[in-house]
């Protein structure tokens, strides 16, 4: 069947998925975890095939590492499922219940979004995480994983889907998309898919954002900044900068640009450059920076660049305001930090920097659903509509207004015969 | 200056608008109300010019009525502003404050979305409502009203803007767009405008949705249904149906289709048809319906049509499920009601119908921000991302994560040297 037809059919399954109770959804999650244990041998075998093909293609070691799905990773995803089962149900939460008038009750409660399409990198653990997040939140899911994990994904999908349906969730509540053509098809299904969550390279996410009418949640660039204020503690600043740059340079929350207040530059920069040298980080500085430390010259383009590598750009600013303006102009509204002992400067920075995360005196690398205590994340959003920052279960639900009446008509309120009295019932 | 340049400049004003305190924003609102009083004569004069031009063009009476801005309407918008001032500040609300580890505090608090573009119908009161909602929520606003209200809007805008800036809000926090070319320009400003809220005809809203990468909040069609269940009270059903159809047929929450359970059809339909006849409503029924009452034949196309007129389509269904499927297929996910005395049927309907509003035993016309007790609404959204249903101040804000650290680096948590302990602080 065509992707489009399957997606449209999924749309019809949605209400039934939404109506599945918490108990059933948690039982399905437990069944999924058990099925992974039961089919472990086949899953590992499928993963071996992917790894062999990837090695043959000469795929780089870090990618291979992410592609590998072994006992340890299986244990991780299973404890992730356990944790997810323990999380409170995101559905049927009543935001408020209001008496509009006698016998006329308005209520707002959470419901799933509907059909969510998630396109994720070649990490088999992502397949488990994403599909179980969708199950927990009562959403139907179209899942497309990185093609290098093709065999593992296919096996994992059938294990997960079969277990979920056997547990009682509706048939057709999940589907697997496998090819790039499938993605192109999906992008056109704005009448069937409610939300797309693409993960992966900037170009890929940008391509998705530019080629669909479906709302997209995610981030393309992650150009994160660290601004070292005049009143910074240098001993605190240096390890934070190093961590933000090198703890995992390929992550979207790694720092790409260092902004330094002029008053502290000649003390901070030599200390930072020493640490960078010891850790193979290339510093690219403006002329001001070059005047203080020996470094590679930075061009305008550097401040627009997400290196995802052991490279960092640096610039000296004359004021907090200049730093804020730079960040709002060049940044990607992801996560930016100020290092300062000055409460007022920190407050002003956190107030005026227009990013999903604004930090004081710590590494930008903390921008992550697990570290925020959300249990799991489906992605990080730099958009301002719907969810922002690391997105957990909460970003996968919307709400519905219910009114329970007893024959009320608007004519009576328009004519003044009746009037609203709004009384909160909870 | 070009719209685009002005919008980009506005983007830079945003953080300062966001940082304006509650007191200042409320003072600005008070100043706006005072300025409207002060400049009333000029505003009424400008409105006279619009009315004269509209009459000359032969614009229909209901449109003229909406265009007219008189003492009574000025009083209405001013009491609206008073109410808005009294509403709690939507900004700086702290959703949670969590200790991730000692000296590492995560906080989520509400912030404005940024730059909001609102395109609204030729009603001068809308100009006041929309601009003051944006002021209250700390958003910068691009305002484009219906061209028939050109003179009134221009006058009102300058009164509102001048008062807001004189009160201390940043220059450039609002701008007026005046022509259709301006709208086309705005649609391209996805790097400057964070959210578009178009109101007006279906075709117009659809045009906006189809021609921009900016997130759009609103609704095109409003195809609302009333389903009369087998267990309905006919005496309750008939006035509710009549109200939903005729209380204000041009509204998006007016009912367009009546679905009737077969078991009650031969008792309900004659009663409904009698009332429709007495109120000049044209009933368009399927063959089943025609067999019970004399009416105009309904075509497939009728069930896709938002009449916005004294016309209603009708169909007989064999079950609650058929009604739900019909609504999810033909509806616009706006507002749909069930008339029934059966609790279980009502629950099932409200659960499975995928609309922003699902009602029991009352008119669909209740779908409105004022009637919901939100104080004011900026529009009604049929989208599921971000705000849904009638959207008040809450839909004009997003949030930001702040972390207050004391030198923490992620490396320490990755290595196991430190660990998170997540403690809720509020």
Interface residues (C-beta under 8 A of the other chain):
Chain A: X12 X14 X15 X16 X18 X19 X98 X100 X104 X106 X113 X114 X194 X195 X209 X210 X213 X215 X217 X233 X236 X239 X240 X242 X243 X244 X247 X248 X324 X325 X328 X346 X348 X350 X351 X352 X353 X354 X355 X356 X357 X358 X359 X360 X361 X362 X363 X365 X366 X367 X371 X372 X373 X383 X384 X385 X386 X388 X389 X390 X398 X399 X400 X401 X402 X403 X404 X405 X406 X407 X408 X409 X410 X411 X413 X414 X420 X422
Chain B: X11 X12 X14 X15 X16 X18 X19 X98 X100 X104 X106 X113 X114 X194 X195 X209 X210 X213 X215 X217 X233 X236 X239 X240 X242 X243 X244 X247 X248 X324 X325 X328 X346 X348 X350 X351 X352 X353 X354 X355 X356 X357 X358 X359 X360 X361 X362 X363 X365 X366 X367 X371 X372 X373 X383 X384 X385 X386 X388 X389 X390 X398 X399 X400 X401 X402 X403 X404 X405 X406 X407 X408 X409 X410 X411 X413 X414 X420 X422
